[in-house]
């Protein structure tokens, strides 16, 4: 995969993640709103109304779960794409990877060795 395809795929995943995140937040807001309505109606409404509110709340929760799973899939895909890009970069420039690892090791050694 060349750099242009990586960039295009990354942008698409970023847009998908943003849309999934917004959809998830929307479902969670609906679920909270439905829960508040359900609690308010529990004290004063008939049992049939309570069952209807409960069903709507369960549907909102199910929608939020679905969106959360989609967001998880998108994030996993982004992680795999980042891994592939990093792996390709290290394959092309192995000494840069060695230098980064050495610098990270020195920094970690300094932090651990401090009193």
N, C-alpha and C positions, 0 to 999 in steps of 0.2 A: 504494500500500500504506500503510495507516495504522500508527500506532505499536503498536497491540495485535498486529497481524499480524507486524510486524517482531520484536517481543519473543517471540512464540510461535515463529516460525521460528528465531530465534536460540537459544532454549532447546532446541528439537528438535535443531538442529545441534550444540550443545554436548554434549547427551546422546549423540548418535551418535558424535561424535569421541571421547568418553570410552570408550564401548563398543568402538570400533574400536582405540583405543590399548591397552586392556586385552587385547583379542584378539590384537593384534600382539605385545605383550610375552609373552603366553602361548605363542604359536607360536615366538617367539625362544628362550624358555627351553627348550621342547621340542627345538628344533633343537640347542641347545648340549648338552643332555642326550644326545640321540641321537648327536651327534658324539663325545662322551666314551665312550659305549658302543661306538661303531663302532671308535674307536681302541683301546680295551681289548680288544675281541674280535679285532681284526686280528692280534694277536700270538699268540693261543692257540686261536682257533676255526677251524672248517672253512670253506672258501671259500663254501659255501652260506649259512652264518650271516652271513658278511661281506656277501654280496649282499643278504640280507634287511635287515640294519642299514643298508646304503647306500640301499636303496629307501625305508625309513622316514625316513631323514634327508632325502632328496630331497623326499618328500611334506611334511615339516615346513617345509622351505624354501619350497616352492611355496605352502603355506598362509600363511606369513609375508609372501611377496610380494603375495599377493592382499589380505591385510589392510592392507599398506602402501599399496597402490593405493586402497583404500577410504578410508583415512585421508587420503590426498592429495586425493581428490575432496571429502571433507567439509571439509577446510581451505580448498580453493579456493572452495567454496560459501559458507563463512563469510566469506572475504575479499570476495567479490562482494556479499554481504549488507551488510557493513560499508561498502563503497564506495557502495552505493545509499543507505544511511542517511545517510552523510556528504554525498553529493550532494544529497539531499532537504533536509537541514538548511541547506546553503549556498544552495540555491535560495530557501529561505524567509527566510534572514537573510544576505544577501550581505556586509553591512558587518562582521558578526562574522568572516566568513572573511577579509576584508581586514585586519582588526585582528590576527587570529592570524598571518597571513602576514607582516605588518609586524613583529610582535614576534619571530617566528622569524628574520626577516632581521636585525633589530637584534642579537639574541643571537648569531647566526652571525658577523656583522660584528665584534662585540666579541671573540669567541673567536679569529677570524683575525687581528685587529689587535693582539692581545696579544703582547708580546715574551717 
